[in-house]
Amino acid sequence: MSTTKKVKVVTVKRFVLSKKNVQEKDLVLSFTNKEGKKYEYSPSKVYSQLKDKFEAMNCWHKYGNYTNTNNLPRFVRELDNIV
């Protein structure tokens, strides 16, 4: 008997990582940058690899999230596994 993991893909307008969405293990966010390149990433996987970086940011403490409107941040693009 095969068990498949159900993944929830949500389209967003920008890269966003929040304290709320990093807790959802089966969530994948998808967005298209201004040049038309599509990115998909798992907030929980990105956060687990860069937890110290995000928790050191003022925006993470003040607003509970980090966003980038124009592109996938370079430090995220450099990760081996984001989905």
ZICORFEN-V815790 format. One record per run of one state. SS is the DSSP state (a for helix, b for strand, c for the rest). FROM is the first residue (numbers start at 1). TO is the last residue. If there is no record, write none. Layout:
SS;FROM;TO  SS;FROM;TO
This chain:
c;1;7  b;8;11  c;12;14  b;15;18  c;19;20  a;21;23  c;24;26  b;27;32  c;33;37  b;38;41  c;42;42  a;43;55  c;56;57  a;58;62  c;63;64  b;65;68  c;69;73  a;74;77  c;78;83
